[in-house]
């Protein structure tokens, strides 16, 4: 429960649209993914201590090589609650480039999204993120284009655009309702 409260505090810090008078319990009800169980595919992941990120721990994802496709290395996880047509969604996360390809100090995360978990892998909402060596907070907003059952959708970040190491803080998807 302490970890959930930590992420609630992180979300409040990242989302000025949420009034600070709003109860953390109400906010936690809006979380539709499991921030404590990210899935990493096609890359090596570890948990590292970092006092500069909310909660003091970061998920470090080392992509060994540029992939044939950007989705050859991903971070994400299932959306564990149903999403209704017209619901306003908010993806909030912190990220930084720990090590860039060939010494690069910046990188683009081209696809940070909520999408279908199976073919045709349609995107519900997405956005890009420019990252560098310092932590940066991001918000991506969108509106659900359909009714989805729990497990129909996932949050995903495509990382195989370069040999790189990317650190992530909490990754949270909120369903803000209509």
VOVEX-370124 format. One line per field, with one value per residue: residue number from 1; residue in three letters; x, y, z of N, C-alpha, C in turn. Coordinates in steps of 0.2 Angstrom, whole numbers, plus 5000, padded with zeros to 4 digits. Layout:
<rs>
pos NUM,... $
code ALA,... $
n_u X,... $
n_v Y,... $
n_w Z,... $
ca_u X,... $
ca_v Y,... $
ca_w Z,... $
c_u X,... $
c_v Y,... $
c_w Z,... $
</rs>
This chain:
<rs>
pos 1,2,3,4,5,6,7,8,9,10,11,12,13,14,15,16,17,18,19,20,21,22,23,24,25,26,27,28,29,30,31,32,33,34,35,36,37,38,39,40,41,42,43,44,45,46,47,48,49,50,51,52,53,54,55,56,57,58,59,60,61,62,63,64,65,66,67,68,69,70,71,72,73,74,75,76,77,78,79,80,81,82,83,84,85,86,87,88,89,90,91,92,93,94,95,96,97,98,99,100,101,102,103,104,105,106,107,108,109,110,111,112,113,114,115,116,117,118,119,120,121,122,123,124,125,126,127,128,129,130,131,132,133,134,135,136,137,138,139,140,141,142,143,144,145,146,147,148,149,150,151,152,153,154,155,156,157,158,159,160,161,162,163,164,165,166,167,168,169,170,171,172,173,174,175,176,177,178 $
code UNK,UNK,UNK,UNK,UNK,UNK,UNK,UNK,UNK,UNK,UNK,UNK,UNK,UNK,UNK,UNK,UNK,UNK,UNK,UNK,UNK,UNK,UNK,UNK,UNK,UNK,UNK,UNK,UNK,UNK,UNK,UNK,UNK,UNK,UNK,UNK,UNK,UNK,UNK,UNK,UNK,UNK,UNK,UNK,UNK,UNK,UNK,UNK,UNK,UNK,UNK,UNK,UNK,UNK,UNK,UNK,UNK,UNK,UNK,UNK,UNK,UNK,UNK,UNK,UNK,UNK,UNK,UNK,UNK,UNK,UNK,UNK,UNK,UNK,UNK,UNK,UNK,UNK,UNK,UNK,UNK,UNK,UNK,UNK,UNK,UNK,UNK,UNK,UNK,UNK,UNK,UNK,UNK,UNK,UNK,UNK,UNK,UNK,UNK,UNK,UNK,UNK,UNK,UNK,UNK,UNK,UNK,UNK,UNK,UNK,UNK,UNK,UNK,UNK,UNK,UNK,UNK,UNK,UNK,UNK,UNK,UNK,UNK,UNK,UNK,UNK,UNK,UNK,UNK,UNK,UNK,UNK,UNK,UNK,UNK,UNK,UNK,UNK,UNK,UNK,UNK,UNK,UNK,UNK,UNK,UNK,UNK,UNK,UNK,UNK,UNK,UNK,UNK,UNK,UNK,UNK,UNK,UNK,UNK,UNK,UNK,UNK,UNK,UNK,UNK,UNK,UNK,UNK,UNK,UNK,UNK,UNK,UNK,UNK,UNK,UNK,UNK,UNK $
n_u 5004,5010,5018,5009,5003,5014,5015,5003,5006,5016,5009,5000,5010,5014,5003,4995,4982,4974,4967,4974,4967,4960,4956,4968,4963,4953,4960,4968,4958,4956,4967,4972,4981,4994,5006,5016,5021,5028,5030,5044,5050,5062,5073,5085,5081,5082,5081,5085,5092,5088,5089,5083,5072,5054,5049,5062,5066,5070,5066,5077,5081,5089,5093,5100,5103,5099,5083,5075,5063,5054,5046,5053,5059,5051,5042,5030,5013,4998,4981,4971,4958,4941,4938,4928,4919,4923,4929,4941,4958,4974,4991,5004,5021,5039,5055,5071,5087,5099,5110,5116,5115,5131,5136,5126,5116,5103,5087,5073,5058,5048,5035,5023,5011,4993,4986,4978,4980,4981,4982,4973,4982,4978,4980,4974,4978,4992,5009,5024,5041,5054,5069,5082,5098,5093,5080,5063,5046,5031,5016,5003,4988,4972,4956,4945,4941,4932,4923,4931,4936,4943,4960,4960,4967,4984,4997,5011,5028,5039,5056,5066,5074,5086,5103,5103,5100,5087,5079,5065,5053,5038,5025,5010,4993,4978,4960,4950,4937,4921 $
n_v 4994,5006,5008,5011,5023,5031,5032,5038,5050,5054,5055,5065,5075,5076,5079,5093,5096,5089,5093,5097,5095,5084,5067,5055,5042,5042,5045,5034,5025,5028,5023,5012,5003,4992,4999,4994,4982,4982,4976,4970,4968,4961,4967,4971,4972,4981,4986,5001,5012,5029,5044,5055,5053,5051,5042,5036,5025,5017,5010,5002,5001,4992,4992,4982,4983,4992,4989,4979,4984,4997,4992,4980,4980,4983,4992,4990,4986,4977,4984,4984,4986,4989,5000,5013,5019,5035,5039,5049,5048,5047,5046,5045,5048,5047,5049,5046,5047,5036,5031,5034,5030,5028,5038,5048,5061,5064,5057,5051,5044,5036,5031,5030,5024,5019,5004,4991,4974,4964,4959,4970,4978,4991,5009,5018,5029,5040,5047,5056,5057,5067,5063,5066,5067,5071,5069,5069,5074,5067,5069,5061,5063,5057,5051,5038,5027,5017,5004,4994,4979,4973,4970,4970,4980,4988,4997,5004,5006,5010,5005,5001,5009,5013,5008,5009,5015,5017,5025,5023,5031,5029,5022,5026,5024,5033,5033,5045,5046,5052 $
n_w 5000,5003,4992,4982,4988,4986,4972,4970,4975,4966,4954,4957,4958,4945,4937,4935,4932,4941,4955,4971,4982,4980,4985,4988,4988,4979,4967,4966,4962,4949,4942,4930,4926,4931,4940,4947,4941,4928,4911,4902,4886,4875,4879,4892,4909,4925,4942,4949,4961,4963,4968,4962,4956,4957,4971,4972,4966,4950,4934,4925,4908,4897,4880,4869,4855,4840,4834,4821,4820,4829,4839,4844,4856,4871,4884,4896,4900,4905,4904,4916,4920,4914,4900,4894,4880,4875,4887,4896,4895,4903,4902,4912,4916,4920,4913,4908,4898,4901,4895,4879,4862,4855,4862,4862,4869,4869,4865,4856,4861,4852,4852,4863,4871,4873,4868,4858,4864,4855,4837,4827,4834,4836,4840,4854,4860,4859,4860,4858,4866,4871,4877,4889,4898,4911,4922,4916,4916,4909,4900,4892,4883,4879,4871,4874,4860,4860,4868,4880,4887,4902,4901,4887,4882,4882,4890,4881,4877,4864,4862,4853,4845,4845,4851,4867,4884,4895,4908,4918,4928,4939,4929,4924,4920,4919,4920,4918,4916,4909 $
ca_u 5000,5015,5020,5003,5003,5020,5013,4998,5010,5020,5004,4998,5015,5015,4997,4992,4975,4971,4967,4978,4962,4957,4958,4972,4959,4949,4965,4970,4953,4957,4973,4969,4986,4998,5012,5021,5022,5030,5033,5049,5052,5067,5078,5087,5079,5084,5078,5090,5091,5089,5085,5080,5065,5049,5050,5069,5068,5069,5066,5082,5080,5095,5092,5107,5105,5093,5079,5073,5057,5054,5043,5057,5060,5046,5041,5022,5009,4991,4976,4967,4951,4937,4938,4922,4920,4923,4933,4947,4963,4980,4997,5009,5027,5045,5060,5078,5091,5104,5116,5113,5119,5137,5137,5121,5114,5096,5084,5066,5054,5043,5028,5021,5004,4988,4984,4975,4985,4982,4981,4978,4986,4976,4981,4969,4981,4999,5013,5031,5044,5061,5072,5090,5101,5090,5073,5058,5039,5027,5009,5000,4981,4968,4950,4944,4937,4927,4922,4936,4936,4949,4964,4960,4972,4990,5001,5017,5034,5044,5062,5072,5076,5094,5106,5102,5098,5082,5077,5058,5050,5032,5021,5003,4987,4972,4954,4947,4929,4919 $
ca_v 5000,5012,5010,5014,5030,5034,5033,5043,5057,5055,5057,5072,5080,5076,5081,5099,5096,5086,5097,5094,5093,5077,5062,5050,5036,5043,5045,5027,5021,5030,5020,5006,4998,4990,5002,4990,4976,4983,4971,4972,4963,4962,4971,4969,4977,4980,4991,5005,5017,5035,5049,5061,5051,5050,5036,5034,5019,5018,5004,5004,4996,4992,4990,4980,4985,4995,4983,4980,4987,5000,4988,4974,4981,4987,4992,4992,4982,4977,4989,4979,4988,4991,5007,5015,5024,5042,5041,5053,5044,5051,5042,5050,5044,5050,5045,5049,5043,5034,5030,5035,5026,5032,5044,5053,5064,5064,5052,5051,5039,5038,5028,5029,5023,5014,5001,4984,4969,4959,4961,4974,4982,4998,5014,5022,5036,5040,5053,5055,5060,5068,5063,5068,5064,5073,5066,5073,5071,5067,5067,5060,5062,5054,5049,5031,5027,5011,5000,4989,4975,4973,4965,4971,4986,4988,5003,5002,5011,5006,5007,4998,5014,5013,5004,5014,5013,5022,5024,5025,5031,5026,5023,5026,5026,5035,5034,5051,5046,5056 $
ca_w 5000,5003,4985,4979,4990,4983,4965,4970,4976,4960,4949,4959,4956,4937,4934,4937,4931,4946,4961,4976,4987,4978,4989,4985,4987,4973,4962,4965,4959,4942,4939,4926,4925,4937,4939,4951,4937,4921,4907,4898,4881,4870,4883,4899,4914,4932,4947,4951,4966,4960,4973,4958,4953,4962,4975,4973,4962,4943,4930,4920,4902,4892,4873,4866,4848,4837,4832,4814,4821,4835,4844,4845,4863,4874,4891,4896,4904,4904,4907,4920,4921,4908,4898,4891,4874,4877,4893,4895,4897,4904,4903,4915,4917,4920,4910,4906,4894,4905,4891,4872,4857,4852,4867,4862,4875,4869,4861,4855,4862,4847,4853,4870,4869,4875,4861,4858,4865,4849,4831,4823,4838,4835,4845,4857,4861,4859,4859,4858,4871,4870,4884,4889,4904,4917,4923,4914,4917,4903,4900,4886,4884,4874,4873,4871,4854,4860,4874,4880,4893,4906,4897,4879,4880,4886,4889,4878,4875,4860,4863,4849,4839,4845,4857,4872,4891,4897,4915,4919,4935,4939,4923,4927,4916,4923,4917,4921,4915,4903 $
c_u 5004,5017,5015,5002,5009,5018,5008,5001,5013,5015,5001,5003,5016,5008,4993,4985,4971,4972,4970,4973,4958,4960,4963,4968,4955,4954,4967,4964,4953,4963,4970,4974,4989,5005,5018,5023,5023,5032,5038,5050,5057,5073,5080,5085,5081,5081,5084,5088,5093,5085,5082,5074,5060,5049,5057,5071,5066,5070,5071,5082,5085,5093,5099,5108,5098,5090,5077,5066,5057,5051,5047,5059,5055,5046,5033,5019,5001,4987,4971,4960,4947,4938,4932,4923,4919,4926,4939,4953,4970,4985,5002,5015,5033,5050,5066,5082,5098,5111,5113,5118,5125,5138,5132,5118,5106,5093,5076,5063,5048,5036,5027,5014,5000,4986,4981,4981,4986,4981,4974,4982,4985,4978,4975,4971,4988,5002,5020,5034,5051,5064,5080,5092,5097,5083,5068,5051,5035,5020,5006,4992,4977,4961,4948,4939,4933,4927,4927,4935,4942,4953,4964,4965,4978,4993,5008,5022,5038,5051,5068,5074,5083,5096,5106,5100,5093,5080,5069,5056,5043,5028,5014,4998,4981,4966,4950,4939,4928,4919 $
c_v 5006,5014,5013,5022,5034,5036,5038,5050,5059,5058,5064,5077,5081,5079,5087,5100,5093,5091,5094,5092,5087,5072,5057,5043,5036,5043,5038,5023,5023,5026,5013,5001,4996,4993,4998,4984,4978,4977,4973,4966,4965,4967,4968,4974,4976,4986,4994,5010,5024,5040,5055,5059,5050,5043,5033,5028,5020,5011,5006,4998,4997,4988,4988,4982,4988,4989,4984,4984,4991,4996,4981,4975,4986,4987,4993,4987,4982,4982,4984,4981,4990,4999,5008,5020,5031,5044,5044,5049,5048,5046,5047,5045,5049,5046,5050,5044,5042,5034,5030,5031,5031,5038,5049,5055,5065,5059,5053,5044,5040,5036,5026,5029,5018,5011,4994,4980,4964,4962,4964,4979,4990,5003,5017,5029,5035,5047,5051,5058,5061,5068,5064,5065,5066,5070,5072,5070,5072,5066,5066,5059,5060,5052,5042,5031,5021,5009,4994,4985,4975,4968,4966,4976,4985,4995,5000,5008,5007,5009,5005,5003,5015,5009,5010,5011,5019,5020,5027,5026,5028,5028,5021,5028,5027,5035,5039,5051,5051,5064 $
c_w 5000,4996,4981,4981,4987,4976,4965,4971,4969,4955,4951,4957,4948,4934,4937,4936,4936,4952,4967,4982,4986,4982,4985,4984,4980,4967,4961,4961,4951,4938,4936,4925,4931,4937,4943,4947,4930,4918,4903,4893,4877,4873,4890,4904,4921,4936,4950,4956,4962,4964,4969,4955,4959,4965,4975,4970,4954,4940,4925,4914,4897,4886,4870,4860,4845,4834,4824,4814,4828,4841,4846,4853,4866,4881,4891,4901,4903,4907,4910,4922,4914,4906,4893,4885,4877,4883,4891,4898,4898,4906,4906,4917,4917,4917,4909,4902,4899,4901,4883,4868,4854,4856,4866,4868,4875,4865,4861,4857,4858,4848,4860,4870,4874,4868,4863,4860,4860,4843,4830,4827,4837,4841,4847,4858,4861,4858,4859,4864,4870,4877,4883,4896,4911,4917,4920,4914,4911,4904,4893,4887,4878,4876,4870,4865,4854,4867,4874,4887,4896,4902,4889,4877,4884,4885,4886,4876,4871,4860,4858,4843,4839,4851,4862,4879,4893,4904,4915,4926,4934,4932,4925,4921,4920,4918,4921,4920,4909,4905 $
</rs>
